[in-house]
Amino acid sequence: MVQLGLVVAQFDKEGSVIDGMEAAARDAAAERDAEVAATVEVPGSYDTPLAADRLARRDDIDAVAVLGAIVEGDTDHDEVIADAAAQGLTDVSLDRDTPVTFGIIGPGMSTAEAKARTDYGATVVDSAVDLVEALP
């Protein structure tokens, strides 16, 4: 059974987006006979690499799935956050030799677009399980 770490970025102006993503992730884990062994909630997407790194260090974690939503703001701040999170999570995956899947939706999305993509929580868990199964 694949043991997953789940990182959930809580910054969500509407609240329902990240809740929906997390529910979809947990449902996908159950469908794939994977276990969410640990969950870490962080304030926002920018904070996800550190939490992913802590989970990836654990011997009982096979992969880390990261969830977050970056909704478009009035400045380019959303793009800066998305770029930093993506690079940081890539670094964690390579440094720890552990799959870290990127389930942060956005940037540049409206709240309605984000709500329409909550199923991406399942996709990121499926990707994590697939990587564990594919990599020796």
C-alpha positions in Angstrom: 0.0 0.0 0.0 1.3 3.4 -1.0 1.8 5.8 2.0 1.1 9.4 1.1 1.9 12.6 2.7 -0.6 15.4 2.0 0.2 19.1 2.1 -2.8 21.4 2.1 -2.4 25.1 1.6 -5.2 26.8 3.4 -5.3 30.2 1.7 -8.5 30.2 -0.1 -10.8 33.2 -0.1 -13.9 31.1 -0.7 -12.9 28.1 1.5 -14.8 25.6 -0.7 -12.1 25.2 -3.3 -9.4 23.7 -1.0 -12.0 21.7 0.9 -13.2 20.2 -2.4 -9.7 19.5 -3.5 -8.8 17.7 -0.3 -12.0 15.6 -0.4 -11.2 14.6 -3.9 -7.6 13.7 -2.9 -8.8 11.6 0.0 -11.4 9.8 -2.2 -8.8 9.1 -4.9 -6.4 7.7 -2.3 -9.1 5.3 -1.0 -9.9 4.3 -4.6 -6.2 3.5 -5.3 -5.8 1.6 -2.0 -3.3 4.2 -0.8 -3.2 5.6 2.7 -2.8 9.3 3.6 -0.4 8.6 6.4 0.1 12.3 7.3 -1.4 15.6 6.5 0.2 19.0 7.0 -1.8 22.2 6.7 0.1 25.3 5.8 -1.0 28.9 5.4 -0.6 29.2 1.7 1.0 27.8 -1.5 4.3 29.6 -0.9 4.6 27.6 2.3 4.2 24.1 0.7 7.8 23.2 -0.1 9.0 23.2 3.5 6.1 21.0 4.6 6.6 18.7 1.6 10.3 18.4 2.5 9.5 17.4 6.1 7.1 14.7 4.9 9.5 13.5 2.2 12.2 12.9 4.9 9.9 10.5 6.7 10.6 6.8 6.2 6.9 6.0 6.2 6.0 8.3 3.3 6.4 7.0 -0.3 5.2 10.2 -2.0 3.9 13.7 -1.2 0.8 15.2 -2.9 0.5 19.0 -2.6 -2.8 20.9 -2.8 -3.4 24.6 -3.1 -5.3 27.3 -5.0 -3.8 30.5 -6.3 -6.6 32.9 -7.3 -5.8 35.9 -9.4 -5.2 39.1 -7.5 -4.8 42.7 -8.4 -1.0 42.4 -8.9 1.4 39.8 -10.3 1.9 38.4 -6.8 0.0 35.2 -7.8 2.5 34.4 -10.5 5.4 35.0 -8.1 3.9 32.6 -5.6 3.1 29.9 -8.2 6.7 30.1 -9.6 8.3 29.9 -6.2 6.1 27.0 -5.1 6.7 25.0 -8.3 10.5 25.4 -8.1 10.6 24.7 -4.4 8.5 21.5 -4.8 10.6 20.3 -7.7 13.7 20.8 -5.6 12.2 18.8 -2.8 11.4 15.9 -5.1 14.8 15.8 -6.6 16.7 16.4 -3.3 14.8 13.7 -1.4 14.4 11.3 -4.3 10.7 11.2 -3.5 7.8 11.9 -5.8 6.2 15.3 -4.9 3.2 16.0 -7.1 2.0 19.5 -7.9 -1.7 20.0 -7.2 -1.6 23.8 -6.9 -4.2 25.2 -9.3 -3.6 28.7 -10.7 -2.4 31.3 -11.0 -4.6 33.6 -13.0 -7.8 31.9 -12.2 -11.0 33.4 -11.0 -12.8 31.9 -8.0 -15.3 30.3 -10.3 -12.5 28.7 -12.4 -10.9 27.4 -9.2 -14.2 25.9 -8.0 -14.5 24.1 -11.3 -11.1 22.4 -10.8 -11.5 20.9 -7.4 -11.3 17.4 -9.0 -7.6 18.2 -9.5 -7.1 17.0 -5.9 -7.8 13.4 -7.2 -5.4 13.9 -10.2 -2.5 14.8 -8.0 -3.0 11.7 -5.8 -3.3 9.5 -8.8 0.0 11.0 -10.1 1.7 10.3 -6.8 0.6 6.7 -6.7 1.5 6.2 -10.3 5.0 7.5 -9.7 5.6 5.3 -6.7 4.5 2.3 -8.7 6.6 3.3 -11.8 9.9 4.2 -10.1 12.0 1.4 -8.6 
